[in-house]
Amino acid sequence: MNPTEARQLPLALRWPPRQRFEHFRSAPGNAPALAAVQALALGTQGPWVLLSGPSGSGKTHLLVAACQAAQAAGRRAQYLDAARLRADAGALRALGGAELLALDDVQVLAGHAEAEHALFDLYNRLRAEGSSLLLASALPLSALVLGLPDLRSRLGACMQAALSALDESARRALVQEWAAARGIDLEPAVLDWLFARAARDLRSLHELFERIDRAALAGRRRITIPFLRALLAAHDGAAAS
């Protein structure tokens, strides 16, 4: 493939395939937030959105899904983690060129004067350009310690959408759904053992399930507790080496 062909590859190929709206599993009460993000992705005349919620509630999933949906609708979209820009206010201020900008982890900018001013300027410019802004924060706006009142005012104009994480029973049901789709029967005791050790967020949980499935297929093994114990021990040993 020559460089020209590489530049012409569809941007959608760069996005994680499972971080789409159809793969989002929403906790009860998250429907208004999901609808608002979907509308923003498609460029309808809805408000900009500030998502907040704990780890595992799906904030990053929705930001990436919005970018994928926007691109599928013919809009330019960009996802960025604010943590990478906190120390570079100039880069944050200069963001642009997309019809949808999804900015994750904005809580890391709170309390940093230059970063707050850069986000304020970015907000105003995107509004003037007619672009859309989708934000995510681990903390709600009311809990962000912002030194710039004008930035708080701008963020307060966004729809405030608090996300709840799936509880354990819902996550267990989801893993069973993944397993059933591949013809795998997971016994309750196996799920008990797995959930006592697995990360709570769905992205990590799905990555772990994929690793388990690949190892079981390669070894033609049933997924049992001894199998999981050996697999995770081997992974932990490789990570530590």
C-alpha positions, 0 to 999 in steps of 0.5 A: 500500500502506497502513502496515498492509499493509506491516507484514503483509508476510511477513518472509521477503521481507526476506531475500536469496533465494539465502542459503538452505540449498539454495543453500549449497555446502559444502566437504568436512568441513562437513556436521556444521556444516551439520546442526547449524545446520539443527537449531538453525534448526528448534528441535530440542534440539541445542546452540547453535553457534559457527561459525568460518572464513575469509572466503568459508567461508559463515558469513554465508550459514548464519546468514541461511539459518538465520533464513529456515528458522526463519521458514518453520517459524513461529519468530521470527528475527533476524540482526545483525552484532556490528560494529554493536553493539560500541560500544553494549553496551546495545543488545547486551545488550537484544537479544531477542524472537526465538526464534533470534538469529544474531549475526555477526562476534562476534570484533569484541567480543573485548577490549572489556570492556563488549561482552564483559559484554553478550554474557555477559548476553545469552547467559544471558538467551536461555538462560533464555528458551528461545531459540536462539543461533547465532554466527559468528566469523572466529576459533575460540574458542581464538584469541579474546582474551577478557578475561572468563573466564565468557564464554569458558566460555559460548561453550565450551559451544556446538558449535564448528564450523569451516568450510572455504572452497571451493577454486578448482576447486569455485568454478569448477564452481559458476560453470559450474553457474550459467552452464549453468542459464542456457544460457551456455557459459563457455570455460575461458580466460574462467573463468581470466581471471575468477578471476584478478580475482574476489573469493573469497567466493561472495556477491561471486562470485555478484553479479559473475556476475549483473552479467555476465549482465545486461550480456550479455543487455542487449547481446546479447553472448557472454561473452568476455574482451574483454567482461569487460575492458570491463565491469569497467573500466566498473564500476571507473571508475563506482566511482571517480567 
